[in-house]
């Protein structure tokens, strides 16, 4: 007997866009490419890759930015939340920002990708720095 997968849900900061995913991710990756750094305003973005057939929008329609000749970034035009990455040459898969899931802790990262663009400040993020539950006093 196979284990039943509990569907995933997620969406943007302002709540205008919601989605549902009916299958587990194929892989979860910390992407260190320069485009993800700029699109997310962070040192890297974490993406969960899914079969496109498992993904459905349940509310709203993301805006799309053609960030390269091969990739499209889907985001909320109202609040700016990065949500989805699709490729122009392969529609079988899509990537969803892990942080936009309602339960982002369900899946740990499996790998780092595009590490040639990794920022120096991101090299020790996974345990070498102090951890705080919230923002510490300065």
VOMI-581857 format. One line per field, with one value per atom (N, C-alpha, C): x, y, z; residue in three letters. Coordinates in steps of 0.2 Angstrom, whole numbers, plus 5000, padded with zeros to 4 digits. Example, Ala and Ser with C-alpha at 12.3 -4.5 7.8 and 13.67 -1.06 7.14 Angstrom:
<sites>
px c(5066|5062|5066|5064|5068|5064)
py c(4972|4978|4984|4989|4995|5000)
pz c(5039|5039|5039|5035|5036|5039)
rodren c(ALA|ALA|ALA|SER|SER|SER)
</sites>
This chain:
<sites>
px c(5004|5000|5004|5003|5007|5005|5010|5008|5004|4999|4995|4999|5000|5003|4998|4999|4995|4997|4992|4994|4997|5001|5004|5000|5000|4997|5002|5001|5005|5002|5006|5004|5009|5006|5010|5009|5013|5013|5006|5003|4997|4991|4992|4986|4982|4984|4980|4981|4987|4989|4989|4986|4986|4987|4991|4992|4991|4990|4990|4994|4998|5002|5001|4999|4997|5002|5009|5014|5020|5024|5030|5035|5040|5045|5050|5052|5057|5064|5066|5072|5071|5074|5074|5081|5082|5089|5089|5095|5097|5100|5097|5100|5104|5110|5115|5116|5112|5114|5112|5115|5115|5107|5104|5097|5092|5093|5090|5091|5098|5100|5096|5096|5092|5085|5082|5075|5072|5076|5074|5076|5081|5084|5087|5090|5094|5100|5103|5110|5108|5102|5100|5093|5090|5083|5083|5078|5077|5071|5072|5067|5065|5059|5057|5054|5057|5055|5050|5044|5038|5037|5033|5030|5025|5025|5020|5013|5011|5005|5002|5006|5004|5002|5004|5003|4997|4993|4987|4987|4985|4984|4976|4975|4968|4965|4970|4967|4973|4970|4975|4979|4982|4987|4993|4999|5005|5007|5011|5014|5020|5023|5028|5034|5040|5046|5050|5052|5056|5063|5066|5072|5079|5078|5083|5080|5084|5081|5078|5080|5077|5072|5072|5068|5063|5057|5052|5051|5050|5049|5042|5038|5031|5031|5028|5028|5021|5020|5014|5015|5011|5013|5011|5007|5005|5010|5012|5017|5024|5025|5032|5034|5030|5033|5035|5041|5043|5040|5037|5033|5035|5036|5037|5042|5045|5050|5048|5048|5046|5052|5053|5058|5054|5057|5054|5055|5060|5061|5059|5055|5053|5047|5041|5035|5033|5037|5036|5037|5041|5042|5042|5041|5041|5044|5047|5050|5046|5045|5041|5046|5046|5050|5047|5052|5051|5047|5049|5047|5039|5037|5030|5025|5028|5023|5021|5015|5012|5016|5019|5023|5030|5034|5041|5045|5044|5049|5048|5043|5041|5047|5051|5056|5063|5068|5075|5078|5083|5086|5090|5091|5095|5102|5102|5108|5109|5115|5116|5117|5115|5116|5119|5122|5125|5129|5134|5138|5144|5145|5150|5148|5142|5139|5138|5139|5138|5142|5138|5141|5145|5150|5155|5151|5146|5142|5137|5136|5132|5136|5142|5146|5146|5144|5144|5137|5132|5125|5122|5125|5122|5124|5126|5128|5134|5138|5144|5142|5136|5134|5130|5129|5124|5117|5113|5106|5102|5097|5092|5085|5081|5073|5070|5073|5070|5076|5075|5080|5083|5090|5093|5094|5094|5096|5103|5103|5110|5114)
py c(4994|5000|5006|5011|5017|5022|5026|5032|5037|5040|5046|5052|5056|5062|5068|5072|5077|5083|5086|5091|5097|5101|5107|5113|5118|5124|5130|5136|5141|5147|5153|5159|5165|5170|5176|5180|5185|5189|5192|5195|5199|5195|5188|5184|5184|5187|5188|5181|5178|5172|5166|5161|5155|5149|5144|5138|5131|5126|5119|5114|5110|5105|5098|5093|5087|5081|5083|5078|5081|5077|5079|5082|5086|5089|5084|5085|5080|5082|5088|5090|5097|5099|5105|5108|5114|5117|5124|5126|5132|5135|5140|5142|5149|5149|5154|5159|5158|5161|5169|5173|5180|5183|5179|5181|5180|5174|5173|5178|5180|5185|5191|5193|5200|5199|5194|5193|5192|5189|5188|5193|5197|5202|5199|5193|5189|5186|5182|5179|5173|5170|5164|5163|5159|5157|5150|5147|5140|5138|5134|5131|5124|5122|5115|5114|5109|5107|5102|5103|5099|5097|5091|5090|5095|5098|5104|5101|5095|5092|5092|5093|5092|5099|5104|5111|5115|5118|5122|5128|5134|5140|5140|5142|5142|5149|5154|5161|5165|5170|5175|5173|5177|5176|5180|5176|5180|5184|5189|5192|5188|5189|5185|5190|5188|5192|5187|5188|5184|5186|5182|5184|5182|5178|5175|5172|5170|5167|5160|5157|5151|5151|5156|5156|5162|5160|5165|5164|5170|5171|5173|5170|5172|5174|5180|5184|5187|5189|5193|5201|5203|5210|5215|5213|5217|5218|5212|5212|5210|5208|5206|5199|5195|5189|5184|5182|5177|5171|5168|5162|5156|5156|5151|5153|5147|5148|5143|5145|5140|5141|5136|5136|5136|5140|5141|5135|5130|5125|5118|5118|5112|5113|5112|5113|5107|5102|5096|5098|5102|5104|5111|5113|5120|5120|5126|5127|5132|5130|5135|5137|5143|5146|5142|5139|5135|5140|5146|5150|5152|5151|5153|5147|5142|5136|5138|5136|5137|5133|5128|5124|5123|5128|5127|5123|5121|5116|5109|5107|5100|5097|5101|5098|5102|5098|5101|5102|5106|5107|5100|5099|5093|5095|5101|5103|5110|5113|5120|5119|5124|5125|5132|5132|5138|5141|5137|5139|5144|5144|5149|5156|5157|5164|5165|5160|5161|5167|5171|5177|5174|5178|5176|5176|5180|5180|5174|5170|5164|5158|5158|5152|5149|5152|5149|5149|5150|5151|5145|5139|5133|5130|5134|5132|5135|5139|5142|5149|5151|5158|5157|5162|5161|5161|5157|5157|5161|5164|5168|5167|5166|5165|5171|5177|5183|5188|5194|5199|5201|5199|5201|5208|5210|5217|5219|5225|5228|5231)
pz c(5000|5000|5000|4995|4995|5000|5002|5006|5003|5006|5003|5004|4998|4998|5000|5005|5007|5002|4998|4994|4997|4993|4996|4993|4997|4995|4997|4993|4994|4991|4991|4988|4990|4988|4989|4995|4997|5003|5004|4999|4999|4999|4997|4997|4990|4985|4979|4975|4975|4971|4976|4974|4978|4973|4975|4971|4975|4972|4975|4971|4974|4971|4974|4969|4971|4971|4971|4971|4974|4977|4981|4976|4978|4973|4971|4965|4962|4966|4967|4970|4973|4978|4981|4981|4978|4976|4979|4982|4983|4977|4974|4967|4969|4967|4968|4962|4957|4951|4952|4948|4949|4947|4943|4941|4947|4951|4957|4962|4963|4968|4967|4961|4959|4960|4957|4957|4964|4969|4976|4981|4978|4983|4989|4987|4992|4990|4994|4992|4987|4988|4984|4985|4980|4981|4982|4985|4986|4982|4977|4973|4974|4974|4974|4966|4963|4956|4956|4953|4952|4945|4944|4938|4937|4931|4929|4930|4928|4929|4936|4941|4948|4951|4947|4949|4946|4951|4948|4952|4948|4952|4954|4960|4963|4964|4963|4964|4961|4957|4954|4948|4945|4939|4940|4941|4941|4935|4936|4931|4929|4923|4920|4918|4920|4917|4914|4907|4904|4906|4911|4914|4910|4905|4901|4894|4890|4884|4885|4891|4893|4898|4902|4908|4909|4912|4914|4921|4925|4932|4933|4937|4938|4945|4946|4952|4953|4960|4961|4959|4955|4952|4958|4963|4968|4974|4976|4982|4980|4974|4972|4973|4977|4979|4973|4973|4967|4969|4964|4965|4961|4954|4950|4944|4942|4937|4932|4925|4920|4915|4911|4906|4899|4894|4888|4884|4885|4881|4884|4890|4893|4898|4896|4900|4904|4905|4909|4916|4918|4925|4926|4933|4935|4942|4943|4950|4954|4960|4965|4970|4972|4978|4984|4987|4993|4999|4999|5004|5003|4997|4995|4997|4999|5001|5008|5010|5016|5022|5020|5024|5021|5021|5018|5021|5027|5031|5029|5025|5024|5020|5016|5012|5013|5015|5015|5009|5008|5002|5000|4994|4992|4989|4987|4983|4982|4981|4979|4971|4968|4961|4959|4953|4951|4956|4959|4964|4962|4955|4953|4954|4955|4956|4964|4968|4975|4978|4982|4985|4991|4993|4998|5005|5006|5012|5013|5007|5007|5009|5008|5009|5016|5021|5028|5030|5026|5029|5032|5031|5033|5040|5044|5051|5054|5050|5053|5056|5055|5058|5064|5068|5074|5071|5075|5073|5078|5075|5080|5078|5083|5081|5078|5080|5077|5076|5075|5074|5081|5082|5088|5089|5095|5097|5094|5092|5090|5095)
rodren c(UNK|UNK|UNK|UNK|UNK|UNK|UNK|UNK|UNK|UNK|UNK|UNK|UNK|UNK|UNK|UNK|UNK|UNK|UNK|UNK|UNK|UNK|UNK|UNK|UNK|UNK|UNK|UNK|UNK|UNK|UNK|UNK|UNK|UNK|UNK|UNK|UNK|UNK|UNK|UNK|UNK|UNK|UNK|UNK|UNK|UNK|UNK|UNK|UNK|UNK|UNK|UNK|UNK|UNK|UNK|UNK|UNK|UNK|UNK|UNK|UNK|UNK|UNK|UNK|UNK|UNK|UNK|UNK|UNK|UNK|UNK|UNK|UNK|UNK|UNK|UNK|UNK|UNK|UNK|UNK|UNK|UNK|UNK|UNK|UNK|UNK|UNK|UNK|UNK|UNK|UNK|UNK|UNK|UNK|UNK|UNK|UNK|UNK|UNK|UNK|UNK|UNK|UNK|UNK|UNK|UNK|UNK|UNK|UNK|UNK|UNK|UNK|UNK|UNK|UNK|UNK|UNK|UNK|UNK|UNK|UNK|UNK|UNK|UNK|UNK|UNK|UNK|UNK|UNK|UNK|UNK|UNK|UNK|UNK|UNK|UNK|UNK|UNK|UNK|UNK|UNK|UNK|UNK|UNK|UNK|UNK|UNK|UNK|UNK|UNK|UNK|UNK|UNK|UNK|UNK|UNK|UNK|UNK|UNK|UNK|UNK|UNK|UNK|UNK|UNK|UNK|UNK|UNK|UNK|UNK|UNK|UNK|UNK|UNK|UNK|UNK|UNK|UNK|UNK|UNK|UNK|UNK|UNK|UNK|UNK|UNK|UNK|UNK|UNK|UNK|UNK|UNK|UNK|UNK|UNK|UNK|UNK|UNK|UNK|UNK|UNK|UNK|UNK|UNK|UNK|UNK|UNK|UNK|UNK|UNK|UNK|UNK|UNK|UNK|UNK|UNK|UNK|UNK|UNK|UNK|UNK|UNK|UNK|UNK|UNK|UNK|UNK|UNK|UNK|UNK|UNK|UNK|UNK|UNK|UNK|UNK|UNK|UNK|UNK|UNK|UNK|UNK|UNK|UNK|UNK|UNK|UNK|UNK|UNK|UNK|UNK|UNK|UNK|UNK|UNK|UNK|UNK|UNK|UNK|UNK|UNK|UNK|UNK|UNK|UNK|UNK|UNK|UNK|UNK|UNK|UNK|UNK|UNK|UNK|UNK|UNK|UNK|UNK|UNK|UNK|UNK|UNK|UNK|UNK|UNK|UNK|UNK|UNK|UNK|UNK|UNK|UNK|UNK|UNK|UNK|UNK|UNK|UNK|UNK|UNK|UNK|UNK|UNK|UNK|UNK|UNK|UNK|UNK|UNK|UNK|UNK|UNK|UNK|UNK|UNK|UNK|UNK|UNK|UNK|UNK|UNK|UNK|UNK|UNK|UNK|UNK|UNK|UNK|UNK|UNK|UNK|UNK|UNK|UNK|UNK|UNK|UNK|UNK|UNK|UNK|UNK|UNK|UNK|UNK|UNK|UNK|UNK|UNK|UNK|UNK|UNK|UNK|UNK|UNK|UNK|UNK|UNK|UNK|UNK|UNK|UNK|UNK|UNK|UNK|UNK|UNK|UNK|UNK|UNK|UNK|UNK|UNK|UNK|UNK|UNK|UNK|UNK|UNK|UNK|UNK|UNK|UNK|UNK|UNK|UNK|UNK|UNK|UNK|UNK|UNK|UNK|UNK|UNK|UNK|UNK|UNK|UNK|UNK|UNK|UNK|UNK|UNK|UNK|UNK|UNK|UNK|UNK|UNK|UNK|UNK|UNK|UNK|UNK|UNK)
</sites>
